[in-house]
Amino acid sequence: MCVVTVSSVGQTKTLCKGYLACANVAFCFWIHGVLKTKLPKVGTTIFTTMSALAQQTGALNLSQGFPDFEAPQALREALGRHAMAGNNQYAPMAGLLRLREAVASSVLLHRGVAVDPETEISIVPGATEGIFCCVQALVRPGDEVIMFDPAYDSYEPAVDLAGGRAIRLPLPAPEFQIDWDRFEQALSNKTRLVMINSPHNPCGTNLEPEALQRLAEFAERYDFYVCSDEVYEHLVFDGSHRSVLQVPGLRERSFAHFSFGKTFSVTGWKTGYCIAPADLTAELRKVHQYVAFVAVTPVQHALADFMEAEPNYAFQLADEYRHRRDVFLNALKGSRFTWTPSQGSFFQLLDYSAITDEPDTILCQRWTKEYGVASIPLTPFYETPPKSSYLRFCFAKTDSVLQEAAKRLCAI
Ligand SMILES: Cc1ncc(COP(=O)(O)O)c(C=O)c1O
């Protein structure tokens, strides 16, 4: 059955074959079969659903991963200043050089690694775009991409759109660590890319240095690339973050993705960066220039100002967020939940198996309405969900909100 779609200003009509409504303004049309979506598995994300429910019901929103407190005043003022000073036109495609230089200094300071701001750092409109461009740059039709469940929701659609095949390996609860035997079995000559995330959303786990070492050995043996999502790099509560940039064997074949949004509490600014060797960066930029082309100019200036003035800012974040995690967990003592304290990220998983065996997707909605605390279920992060009894809570919130949320959860 053929359908003709007519679009005119403010008006769209879908008609049967052969009929074309007269539109008295310029219109365009195209003929197609019943639209077959390229992303059949994608619907409204659970983050949108739960944040909307939190808003409707007035619940405390510990679902979506964003801070409920303000970014540093100097950073916000810098944005206003640059917008008013006329820094409002396109930035260079790879990002403002002064911001890339500030990033290079920060990587040297925090990770002890020298990266070239000209050829190895790209400023992108959010880590999500950087990850998308990295996947499009590398993955060819038929290639396989290994990722670990629970996985951040943007990974698989990016692979699908590139014509690749996502192979999703579970991180078994409650440790949520990579099963290396299973990983090795999944590797083949079709493996093009492995996607990792540390600190991990939603589990709050970190990849140990030995795990990265092991990955490097496999990467060399099987010749795959690595997409490393490190957006929570500064939020590690025990020990320190280890980046793929620091691991010989991974450094040469990895794209490392970071988010200014998470580090500087400006998730709504949607600005991040990707670091990769020059040849890989050149490929990433080929895609980036046709996806977004640039990130927002005054935001880049503001971030550069702030990073130049406060080079040590990120050092305090681990303590600050450990405090938030502990406020939440201390106030939950006496509840019927159980947990392993989050090692990193904005997130804490709580196990509710001692309370009920209801499915997590139903339970989180019911508890949002009945107890006024919104969370995120774990099963949407899986391809084949196991029987899960975990909910994810975001503790990037003020102490009073965390205490009140915990008080309500203690009443369950
Ligand atoms: C694991 C992970 N990666 C990437 C992102 C997206 O970062 P950005 O907002 O910079 O696109 C998020 C945001 O929640 C995340 O949790």
The ligand as an SDF file (V2000), in Angstrom:
LIG
                    3D

 16 16  0  0  0  0  0  0  0  0999 V2000
   27.0090    6.7950   31.3860 C   0  0  0  0  0  0  0  0  0  0  0  0
   26.6160    8.0760   30.7190 C   0  0  0  0  0  0  0  0  0  0  0  0
   27.1750    8.4180   29.5560 N   0  0  0  0  0  0  0  0  0  0  0  0
   26.8630    9.5460   28.9140 C   0  0  0  0  0  0  0  0  0  0  0  0
   25.9460   10.4270   29.4450 C   0  0  0  0  0  0  0  0  0  0  0  0
   25.5940   11.6750   28.6840 C   0  0  0  0  0  0  0  0  0  0  0  0
   26.4230   12.7400   28.9280 O   0  0  0  0  0  0  0  0  0  0  0  0
   26.0990   14.1420   28.2250 P   0  0  0  0  0  0  0  0  0  0  0  0
   24.9680   14.7680   28.9600 O   0  0  0  0  0  0  0  0  0  0  0  0
   27.3680   14.9240   28.2990 O   0  0  0  0  0  0  0  0  0  0  0  0
   25.7030   13.8240   26.8020 O   0  0  0  0  0  0  0  0  0  0  0  0
   25.3300   10.1230   30.6580 C   0  0  0  0  0  0  0  0  0  0  0  0
   24.3020   11.0240   31.2110 C   0  0  0  0  0  0  0  0  0  0  0  0
   23.4850   10.6680   32.0170 O   0  0  0  0  0  0  0  0  0  0  0  0
   25.6810    8.9280   31.3140 C   0  0  0  0  0  0  0  0  0  0  0  0
   25.1190    8.5810   32.4800 O   0  0  0  0  0  0  0  0  0  0  0  0
  1  2  1  0
  2  3  1  0
  2 15  2  0
  3  4  2  0
  4  5  1  0
  5  6  1  0
  5 12  2  0
  6  7  1  0
  7  8  1  0
  8  9  2  0
  8 10  1  0
  8 11  1  0
 12 13  1  0
 12 15  1  0
 13 14  2  0
 15 16  1  0
M  END
$$$$
